[in-house]
Amino acid sequence: MSGPVRFAVIGSGWRSEFHLRMAQAAPDRLRAVGVVTLTVEEGERITARWGVPTVQTIREVLALDPEFVIAAVSWPAMPGVVRELVAAGVKVMAETPPAPDLAGLRSLWHDVGASGLVQVGEQYVLMPGHAARLAVVRDGVIGTPTSVEVASTHLYHAVALMRAFLDVGMDSTVVNARTFTAPLVDPLTFDGWVTDPVPAPRTTTVATLDFGDGRMGLYDFVENQWWNPLRSRRIVVRGSLGELVDDVVTRLTVDGPVTSQLAYRRTGVDMNLEGNEVVHVSFDGRVVFANPWVGTRLSEDDIAVASHLVEVGRWARDEAPGPYPLADACQDHALGLAIEESARTGADVRLEPEVWA
């Protein structure tokens, strides 16, 4: 790409600051040209923290000539902001989800789906571990992938991972979900570490997603699993010739069953003085993921967010397809809503092909 990707942000909350942090870490590749805030006071806080100019209207931020605009607003406000930007002919990256409910998704698609101007933020498949696993699966190492178990993140994010690993589209899907409540301590939450945490009821949601043709997703999520260090993350991808469990791959070869590891090269360990980051992930002696942000010391999630921004930038410049179009975001959120509905009613929920399919 020639020159840094220029983007603007609408909103000044936690999600918007993710993107501002990326621009601050890699100014040669990402540049935040402006932020729309509700108040002048909030704008002064953003400018002081991130060194980015702030304005109070979309018209003002568009005058700063961004290549695309990130809508990082509340769920109820998101559809209206996306519509306003598309009406102005602006390329948009909406944060997830693009609308709160199924009716909102259908309405938004009706209004802006044909524009081709909307991408959505979804970074999980670009995280080093998942990107490496996806490369191995797509190389056919475990044969045809048939099932994916995700126990790490919630609803639409987990569904996005399932659909990526299984390479499924938007055909009819049957969802069956149940919830279970049990005591669990939460020593770490979004607000930070908890002093003297005590066990409290926490809900686990388990769901199966039948994508058809023998392809299945297994969803397993515990409340606060994003933060709670007492609950690990897990991903299992099973295929016709073997399976991948986290970073261990077992498959059938001409010499019989063979097990290999995804190996991470991490600097800053022990006497290594190269910095503190993931450099690459290898499998059987070849690199299957190379960190494009070496030198920034970004966390693994930040690597994915920054990479997603670059891919959206390439799309905005007509250099590449969009990494996560509105149709995919609508499908994944619709399936997430189906998980919640099935858990609430105790009955199967069938999602038929939707208007965005």
C-alpha positions in Angstrom: 0.0 0.0 0.0 1.1 3.5 -0.7 1.0 5.7 2.4 -0.8 5.0 5.7 -4.5 4.1 5.7 -6.5 7.2 6.6 -9.6 6.6 8.7 -12.0 8.5 10.9 -13.9 7.3 13.9 -17.4 8.1 15.1 -17.6 7.5 18.8 -15.2 7.9 21.7 -15.8 4.8 23.8 -13.7 1.7 24.5 -14.1 0.3 21.0 -13.1 3.5 19.2 -9.9 3.7 21.3 -8.9 0.3 20.1 -8.4 1.8 16.6 -6.8 5.0 17.9 -4.2 2.8 19.7 -3.4 1.0 16.5 -2.7 4.3 14.7 -0.5 5.5 17.5 1.5 2.2 17.5 2.0 2.2 13.7 1.7 5.8 12.3 3.6 4.8 9.1 0.7 2.4 8.2 -2.4 3.7 10.0 -3.5 7.3 10.5 -6.6 8.4 12.4 -7.5 11.8 10.8 -10.4 12.7 13.2 -12.9 11.5 15.8 -16.5 12.6 16.2 -17.4 13.0 19.9 -20.7 14.0 21.5 -19.2 16.9 23.5 -16.3 19.3 23.2 -15.1 18.1 26.6 -15.0 14.5 25.5 -13.1 15.6 22.3 -10.5 17.4 24.4 -9.9 14.2 26.4 -9.5 12.2 23.2 -7.1 14.7 21.7 -5.0 14.9 24.8 -4.8 11.1 25.0 -4.3 10.2 21.4 -3.2 13.4 19.6 -6.1 13.2 17.1 -8.3 16.1 16.2 -12.0 15.9 17.2 -15.2 17.3 15.9 -18.9 17.0 16.8 -20.5 16.3 13.4 -20.1 13.7 10.7 -20.0 16.5 8.1 -17.0 18.0 9.8 -15.1 14.7 10.0 -15.7 13.9 6.3 -14.1 17.2 5.5 -10.8 15.7 6.9 -10.9 13.3 3.9 -10.8 9.8 5.5 -10.6 6.8 3.2 -13.2 5.1 5.3 -15.1 5.9 8.5 -15.4 3.6 11.5 -18.8 3.6 13.2 -18.0 2.8 16.9 -21.3 3.7 18.5 -23.9 1.9 20.6 -26.0 -1.0 19.2 -29.2 1.1 18.9 -27.4 4.0 17.2 -25.4 1.9 14.7 -27.9 1.4 11.9 -28.7 5.2 11.7 -25.0 6.1 11.6 -24.3 3.6 8.9 -27.3 4.8 6.8 -26.1 8.4 7.1 -22.6 7.6 6.0 -23.8 5.4 3.1 -26.1 8.2 2.0 -23.1 10.5 1.8 -21.3 7.9 -0.4 -18.8 7.1 2.3 -17.1 3.7 2.8 -17.9 2.4 6.3 -16.5 -0.1 8.8 -19.2 -0.7 11.3 -18.3 -2.3 14.6 -20.2 -5.5 15.5 -23.1 -6.0 15.4 -24.4 -3.7 12.6 -27.9 -3.8 14.1 -29.3 -5.0 17.4 -31.9 -7.5 16.2 -33.1 -9.5 13.3 -35.6 -6.9 12.1 -32.9 -4.3 12.3 -30.5 -6.4 10.3 -33.1 -6.9 7.6 -34.0 -3.2 7.5 -30.4 -2.1 7.3 -29.7 -4.6 4.5 -32.7 -3.3 2.6 -31.4 0.2 2.9 -27.6 -0.2 2.3 -26.9 -3.8 1.3 -26.7 -3.1 -2.4 -24.4 -0.1 -1.9 -21.3 -2.2 -1.4 -20.0 0.5 0.9 -20.2 -1.4 4.3 -17.6 -3.6 5.9 -17.8 -4.7 9.6 -15.2 -5.2 12.3 -14.4 -8.8 12.9 -10.8 -9.6 13.8 -10.8 -13.0 15.3 -9.7 -15.0 12.2 -6.7 -12.7 12.0 -5.3 -13.4 15.4 -2.0 -15.3 15.2 -3.3 -18.6 16.6 -6.5 -18.6 14.6 -4.8 -17.4 11.4 -2.2 -20.2 11.7 -4.9 -22.8 12.4 -6.9 -21.6 9.5 -3.9 -21.9 7.2 -3.3 -25.5 8.2 -7.0 -26.4 7.8 -7.2 -24.8 4.4 -4.0 -26.6 3.3 -6.1 -29.8 3.7 -3.9 -31.2 6.5 -6.9 -32.7 8.4 -8.9 -33.4 5.2 -12.4 -31.9 4.8 -13.3 -29.9 8.0 -16.6 -31.2 9.4 -17.0 -29.7 12.9 -15.7 -26.8 14.9 -15.9 -26.4 18.7 -15.3 -22.8 20.0 -15.0 -22.1 23.7 -13.5 -18.6 23.9 -15.7 -15.8 22.7 -19.4 -15.1 22.4 -22.2 -15.4 19.9 -21.4 -13.7 16.5 -17.6 -13.8 17.0 -17.7 -17.6 17.7 -20.0 -18.1 14.7 -17.7 -16.2 12.5 -14.9 -18.5 13.5 -17.0 -21.6 12.9 -18.1 -20.5 9.4 -14.5 -19.6 8.5 -13.1 -23.0 9.5 -15.9 -24.9 7.9 -16.1 -22.6 4.8 -19.9 -22.6 5.0 -22.1 -20.0 3.4 -25.6 -18.9 4.3 -27.7 -22.0 3.8 -30.4 -23.1 6.3 -29.0 -23.7 9.8 -30.6 -25.3 12.8 -29.6 -24.1 16.2 -30.1 -25.9 19.5 -29.0 -24.2 22.7 -29.2 -24.7 26.5 -28.0 -22.8 29.5 -26.6 -24.1 32.8 -25.9 -22.0 35.9 -23.2 -22.8 38.5 -21.1 -20.8 41.0 -17.8 -19.3 39.7 -15.4 -16.7 41.0 -14.6 -13.8 38.7 -11.2 -12.4 39.8 -10.8 -10.2 36.7 -13.6 -8.3 34.9 -13.8 -5.5 32.3 -13.3 -3.1 35.2 -10.1 -4.7 36.5 -9.0 -7.1 39.3 -11.6 -7.8 42.0 -10.6 -7.7 45.7 -11.6 -10.9 47.5 -13.8 -12.3 44.8 -16.5 -14.8 45.9 -18.3 -17.4 43.8 -21.5 -16.2 42.2 -23.9 -17.7 39.7 -22.6 -17.7 36.2 -24.3 -19.0 33.1 -22.8 -21.4 30.6 -24.4 -21.6 27.2 -23.9 -24.7 25.0 -25.3 -24.8 21.5 -25.0 -26.9 18.4 -25.3 -25.3 15.0 -26.2 -27.8 12.2 -25.0 -26.1 9.0 -26.1 -29.1 6.8 -24.0 -31.6 4.8 -22.6 -33.1 8.0 -21.0 -29.8 9.1 -21.5 -28.8 12.7 -20.5 -26.1 15.1 -20.4 -26.5 18.9 -20.6 -23.3 20.9 -19.5 -23.3 24.6 -19.4 -20.0 26.4 -19.3 -19.0 30.1 -20.2 -15.5 31.3 -17.1 -13.3 31.4 -15.0 -16.0 29.7 -13.2 -13.1 27.8 -11.6 -11.9 31.0 -11.8 -14.7 33.6 -8.3 -16.3 33.9 -9.9 -19.4 35.5 -11.6 -20.4 32.3 -9.3 -21.3 29.4 -10.0 -20.9 25.7 -10.4 -23.9 23.4 -10.9 -24.6 19.7 -11.3 -28.0 18.1 -11.5 -28.5 14.4 -12.3 -32.0 13.2 -11.9 -33.2 9.6 -12.1 -36.3 7.5 -8.4 -37.1 8.0 -7.7 -35.9 11.5 -8.3 -33.0 14.0 -6.8 -29.9 15.4 -7.1 -29.2 19.1 -5.8 -25.8 20.1 -2.1 -26.0 18.8 -1.9 -29.8 18.4 -2.7 -31.4 15.0 -3.2 -35.1 14.5 -3.8 -36.5 11.1 -3.4 -39.7 9.0 -0.3 -40.0 6.8 1.1 -42.8 4.7 3.1 -43.7 7.8 0.1 -43.9 10.1 -1.3 -41.3 12.6 1.1 -38.4 13.1 0.9 -35.6 15.7 2.5 -32.2 15.1 2.5 -28.8 17.0 1.9 -25.3 15.9 5.1 -23.6 17.2 5.2 -20.0 18.2 8.4 -17.9 17.9 8.1 -15.4 20.7 10.8 -12.8 21.4 11.6 -11.3 24.8 11.7 -14.7 26.5 14.6 -15.4 28.9 17.8 -13.9 27.5 16.2 -12.8 24.1 16.5 -9.0 23.7 14.6 -8.6 20.4 11.5 -7.2 22.0 8.3 -8.8 23.4 6.0 -10.1 20.7 5.0 -13.0 18.5 7.2 -13.2 15.4 5.6 -16.1 13.6 3.8 -19.5 13.9 5.2 -22.5 12.2 3.9 -26.0 11.4 6.1 -28.9 10.4 9.0 -26.6 9.7 7.2 -24.0 7.6 5.8 -20.6 8.7 2.0 -20.5 8.4 1.6 -17.1 10.0 4.1 -14.2 10.0 3.4 -11.2 12.2 3.1 -8.1 9.9 3.5 -5.8 12.9 6.9 -6.9 14.3 8.4 -3.9 16.1 5.1 -2.5 17.5 4.8 -4.9 20.4 1.1 -5.2 19.8 -0.8 -7.9 21.7 -2.2 -10.8 19.7 -5.7 -9.2 19.6 -4.3 -5.9 18.6 -2.3 -7.5 15.8 -5.7 -8.8 14.5 -7.4 -5.4 14.8 -4.5 -3.6 13.1 -4.5 -6.2 10.3 -8.2 -5.8 9.8 -7.9 -2.1 9.5 -5.3 -2.5 6.8 -7.5 -5.0 4.9 -10.4 -2.5 5.1 -8.0 0.2 3.8 -7.1 -2.0 0.8 -10.8 -2.5 0.2 -11.4 1.2 0.4 -8.7 1.8 -2.2 -10.2 -0.9 -4.4 -7.0 -3.0 -4.1 -8.7 -6.1 -2.5 -12.1 -7.6 -1.6 -13.5 -6.5 1.8 -12.4 -8.7 4.7 -15.8 -9.0 6.4 -18.7 -7.6 4.3 -22.1 -6.6 5.8 -23.7 -9.8 4.6 -21.4 -12.0 6.6 -21.8 -9.8 9.7 -25.6 -10.0 9.4 -25.5 -13.8 9.0 -23.2 -14.3 12.0 -25.2 -12.0 14.3 -28.5 -13.7 13.1 -27.1 -17.0 14.2 -25.9 -15.5 17.5 -29.5 -14.3 18.0 -30.7 -17.8 17.2 -28.5 -19.2 19.9 -30.0 -16.8 22.4 -33.6 -17.6 21.3 -33.1 -21.3 21.4 -31.5 -21.0 24.9 -34.5 -18.9 26.1 -37.2 -21.1 24.6 -35.6 -24.6 24.8 -36.6 -25.3 21.2 -34.7 -25.6 18.0 -34.4 -22.4 15.9 -34.0 -22.7 12.1 -32.4 -19.8 10.3 -33.4 -20.0 6.6 -31.5 -18.1 3.9 -32.0 -14.4 4.6 -32.2 -11.4 2.4 -28.5 -10.9 2.5 -27.7 -14.5 1.5 
